[in-house]
């Protein structure tokens, strides 16, 4: 999606016509790596002994990562005030 492009994101529908739901993952540990071409965020669920119980990687373009960073910075600024 291009910068400043306003478009409605649409989700596919199942056979009954219901909008498909996204999966959900809880994480208590996050690792981030970045290059000039992409940002990777690794969300992990780690137990008290350091064993990974689940997780997923999210890879995104630098533009998408910049948008996420802007949102997070605004949220943090509101909490700090």
C-alpha positions in Angstrom: 0.0 0.0 0.0 1.4 3.4 -1.0 2.1 6.1 1.5 -0.9 8.4 2.2 -3.1 6.1 0.2 -6.4 5.6 1.9 -8.0 2.3 1.1 -10.3 -0.1 2.9 -8.6 -3.3 3.8 -10.9 -6.2 3.0 -10.8 -9.7 4.4 -12.1 -12.8 2.6 -15.3 -14.5 3.6 -16.0 -18.1 4.4 -18.7 -20.2 2.8 -21.3 -18.9 5.1 -20.4 -15.3 4.2 -18.7 -14.5 7.5 -15.6 -12.4 7.5 -12.6 -14.6 8.2 -10.9 -13.9 11.6 -7.2 -13.4 12.1 -5.3 -15.7 14.5 -4.0 -14.3 17.8 -0.7 -14.8 19.6 0.3 -13.6 23.1 4.0 -12.8 23.6 6.1 -11.8 26.5 9.3 -11.4 24.6 10.0 -9.4 21.5 13.2 -9.4 19.4 13.7 -6.9 16.5 16.1 -7.0 13.6 16.3 -4.6 10.7 18.0 -4.1 7.3 17.5 -1.5 4.7 15.0 -3.7 3.0 12.8 -5.1 5.9 12.1 -5.2 9.6 11.6 -8.4 11.4 9.8 -8.6 14.7 10.0 -12.0 16.5 7.2 -12.4 19.1 7.9 -15.2 21.5 6.1 -16.8 24.5 8.9 -17.8 26.9 8.4 -19.6 30.2 10.2 -18.8 33.4 13.0 -21.3 32.5 13.7 -19.5 29.2 12.1 -22.2 27.1 10.2 -20.9 24.0 6.7 -22.2 24.1 5.4 -20.5 20.9 6.0 -17.6 18.6 5.9 -16.1 15.2 7.9 -13.7 13.0 6.4 -10.6 11.5 8.3 -9.2 8.5 7.4 -5.8 7.1 8.7 -3.2 4.7 10.6 -0.1 6.1 7.5 2.0 5.3 5.2 -0.2 7.3 7.7 -0.3 10.2 7.9 3.5 10.1 4.1 3.7 10.3 4.1 1.3 13.3 6.9 3.3 15.0 4.8 6.5 14.7 1.8 4.9 16.3 3.9 3.4 19.1 5.6 6.8 19.7 2.3 8.6 20.0 1.0 5.9 22.4 4.1 6.1 24.6 3.9 9.9 24.6 0.3 9.8 25.9 1.3 7.4 28.7 4.3 9.5 29.8 2.3 12.8 29.9 
